[in-house]
Amino acid sequence: MSPQLFLDILTYSAMSLTVVLSIVVVSARSPIFAALCLITSLLTAAVLFVLLKATFIAAAQVLIYAGGILVLFIYILMLLGVESSLWRRRQKIILVALFLLMFVAGLLPLSLLFGPAADIMSTSVADDFGTIRGFGSLLLQQYAFAFEIISVVLVAVIVGVVYLTRKKSR
Amino acid sequence: MSTLSTWLVADATLLQQVISALLRIGVVLAALLGLALPGMVYFERKISAWIQGRLGPNRVGPFGLLQVLADGIKLIFKEDLAPKRAVKLLFLLGPAFSFLPTFMAMAVIPFGFYQAADGMAMPILIADVDIGVIYLLAVASLAVYGILIGGWASSNKYTLMGGLRSSAQAISYEIPLGLSVIGIVMLAGSAKLGDIVAAQESIWFVFPAHIGFWVFFICIFAETNRLPFDLPEGETEIIGFHIEYSSMKFATFYMVEYAHMILGSALSALLFFGGWELLPWYTWNDLAHLTGWDFYGVLWFIPSLWLVAKIALFLFVFIWVRWTLPRFRYDQLMSFGWTKLLPVSLINLAVVAVYMIWTMKG
């Protein structure tokens, strides 16, 4: 197996998995199942980021979205007590089977249609592209203003949340 | 058709890479599952017995060494129960979800160094990724799902509450943990664990970032669900996420706790205590000059053993604390994490920054 093909398989499987999982997220009837698929699609998107050499973004994606925000999603869903009976219907198994089938069936035609995915890989980028150093200097030099604005917005959101929760507990 | 033709062309280097990666993964997994985890269980029982003035396991095999094996066999042959109302697939996946991230995180832990062809000291590890510690934090943050899903899928309100509590604890303490690690990344100027150890040749990071070390160490206790943060096991209010699990599924949660401890101890040693460096003021290079021993060549395993000794010391502290300290109440635990540890970890960042500016001038 050549490195080219290895990369192709990796890229196309990550791509088709992301697409299929995203479809399942909006179509699944069980909220928990949808949330779990969302986590998995975030992970496959992280794989795509790694393949595009943006390793820091990939790690940040997993750390913040999959490891932080989605945990809170699942929290709410679990505390609301969404019926676990939805999961037990046979259609869920069919859904999983369908998804696996789509994944396998989608991979080969896609790679035949579009050829090697690794053209992206051979595109030359700066040495520190996607690394923490490169990302950080880009963020704090070229995009410093936007970065600071976003920080202010986030602080405003945090203050707002603290205010709202305080009011409720009184 | 280009892909089909490339399929047929065998490439030796890729195959070599894949096989070497699989071998490294196999060695680390075997060492963990075959040696480190059973060893931890044995020593936990022996040291707890010593602290409580008992004998500990001493019947099965010499010094009770085979007790772990006997317990393992017992656990495998126990009846594997699942609650009738449990969500079967997720109930099964719960232990796997907590097992996988912990072992994935081991991929970036270096266990020593060797001399590469160009004379540089290269770390021995599974994958030398640029984002090292960040990858580790990212992957370790996924372990929460095992607890959450396991607790929810049991369809029991006690496991659900236990799962929510444990995962809330884990994500709360992840923030000060990450902040204390960022201090180290600042000091080393790199997130690769190999580089971080290399940067500690002149000074161990526990000295400039000792506040960070305490924050880090406390957070590791919380992340591993060990006493004084082991609410899932609280006898007075048992609502752990794993109470519906039996047999090997329970044993998996049990093993993950020990794997987490090993990971945390390894990180403490690597990030704060110089990894495989000999002493804060005396390096392997100095010793090599003194004795003429070749630590980069034939004796490469001695620094690795030194690292293992440091990890073992931290593991001992884990066990020692467990059998010495009482348990937090849940509200104490949350307020400690958010109102004490978080500000202290921010202070640590400021201290580290000031230290860096100060040393740059000097």
Interface residues (C-beta under 8 A of the other chain):
Chain A: M1 S2 P3 Q4 L5 F6 D8 I32 L36 I39 T55 F56 A59 A60 V62 L63 A66 G67 G68 V71 I74 Y75 M78 L79 S84 W87 R88 S111 L112 G115 P116 T131 I132
Chain B: M1 S2 T3 L4 T6 W7 V9 A10 D11 T13 L14 L15 R85 V87 K88 L89 L90 V129 D130 I131 I134 Y135 L137 A138 V139 S141 L142 V144 Y145 L148 I149 W152 A153 S155 L160 G163 L164 S167 A168 I171 E174 V185 A191
